[in-house]
Amino acid sequence: MSSSTGASSTPTVRDDARGGALWKFVTKLEKLPGKGGNFKWRCNFCSVTKNGSYTRVKAHLLKIAHQVIGPCLSVTNKDTLLFKKLLEEKEQK
């Protein structure tokens, strides 16, 4: 869905119809069976493949502590500021 780029450049920005502002920074590989918004996805920064919902994408990219998903080691402080700005803008809409 989104094109993958190296950690040194900003990934392609694309709004996702499902509503999560940070989905645009991962590539959805496949919808997982069952209800809910679980996908197999690949981080556009570190290229690790994970399974889970938007909550796990958010935890991975924002390096939220005490989450099973693990932090993205390739996200910079500048990237984190961008993510937080996007989340704030999304909440204001």
C-alpha positions as CSV (number, residue, x, y, z in Angstrom):
1,M,0.0,0.0,0.0
2,S,2.5,2.6,1.1
3,S,5.9,2.5,-0.6
4,S,8.8,1.5,1.7
5,T,11.8,3.8,2.0
6,G,15.0,3.7,4.0
7,A,15.2,5.0,7.6
8,S,17.1,8.1,6.5
9,S,14.2,9.5,4.5
10,T,10.6,10.2,5.1
11,P,8.2,7.5,4.0
12,T,5.5,8.2,1.4
13,V,2.6,10.0,3.1
14,R,-0.8,8.7,2.3
15,D,-4.0,9.0,4.3
16,D,-5.6,5.7,5.2
17,A,-9.4,5.3,4.8
18,R,-9.5,3.3,8.1
19,G,-8.8,6.4,10.1
20,G,-5.5,5.8,11.8
21,A,-3.1,8.7,11.2
22,L,0.0,6.4,11.5
23,W,-1.1,3.6,9.1
24,K,0.6,5.6,6.4
25,F,4.0,4.8,7.9
26,V,3.6,1.0,7.5
27,T,2.8,-1.2,4.6
28,K,-0.3,-3.5,5.1
29,L,0.6,-6.9,3.8
30,E,-2.6,-8.8,4.4
31,K,-5.8,-8.7,6.5
32,L,-5.7,-11.3,9.2
33,P,-8.7,-13.6,9.7
34,G,-11.3,-12.7,12.3
35,K,-13.0,-9.6,13.4
36,G,-11.3,-6.3,14.0
37,G,-8.6,-4.3,12.3
38,N,-5.7,-6.8,12.5
39,F,-3.2,-6.9,9.7
40,K,0.2,-8.3,8.9
41,W,2.2,-5.1,8.3
42,R,5.8,-4.0,7.7
43,C,7.3,-0.9,9.2
44,N,8.5,1.6,6.5
45,F,11.3,2.7,8.8
46,C,12.9,-0.6,10.1
47,S,11.3,-3.1,7.7
48,V,10.3,-5.4,10.5
49,T,7.1,-7.4,9.8
50,K,4.5,-7.6,12.6
51,N,0.9,-8.6,13.2
52,G,-1.6,-6.5,14.9
53,S,-4.0,-3.6,14.9
54,Y,-3.5,0.2,14.7
55,T,-2.8,0.2,18.5
56,R,0.3,-1.8,17.9
57,V,1.4,0.3,14.9
58,K,1.1,3.4,17.2
59,A,3.0,1.7,20.0
60,H,5.8,0.6,17.6
61,L,6.3,4.0,15.9
62,L,6.0,6.1,19.1
63,K,8.1,3.7,21.1
64,I,5.5,3.4,23.8
65,A,7.0,1.5,26.8
66,H,5.7,-1.7,28.2
67,Q,4.1,-2.9,24.9
68,V,4.5,-6.4,23.5
69,I,5.2,-5.0,20.0
70,G,8.6,-3.5,20.6
71,P,9.8,0.0,19.6
72,C,11.0,1.0,16.2
73,L,14.7,1.6,16.5
74,S,14.9,3.5,13.2
75,V,12.4,6.3,14.1
76,T,14.1,9.6,14.9
77,N,13.0,12.3,17.3
78,K,12.0,14.4,14.3
79,D,9.8,11.5,13.1
80,T,8.2,11.3,16.6
81,L,7.4,15.0,16.5
82,L,5.7,14.5,13.1
83,F,3.7,11.5,14.4
84,K,2.5,13.5,17.4
85,K,1.5,16.4,15.2
86,L,-0.5,14.1,12.9
87,L,-2.3,12.6,15.8
88,E,-3.2,16.0,17.3
89,E,-4.5,17.1,13.9
90,K,-6.6,13.9,13.6
91,E,-8.1,14.4,17.0
92,Q,-9.0,18.0,16.2
93,K,-11.1,16.9,13.2
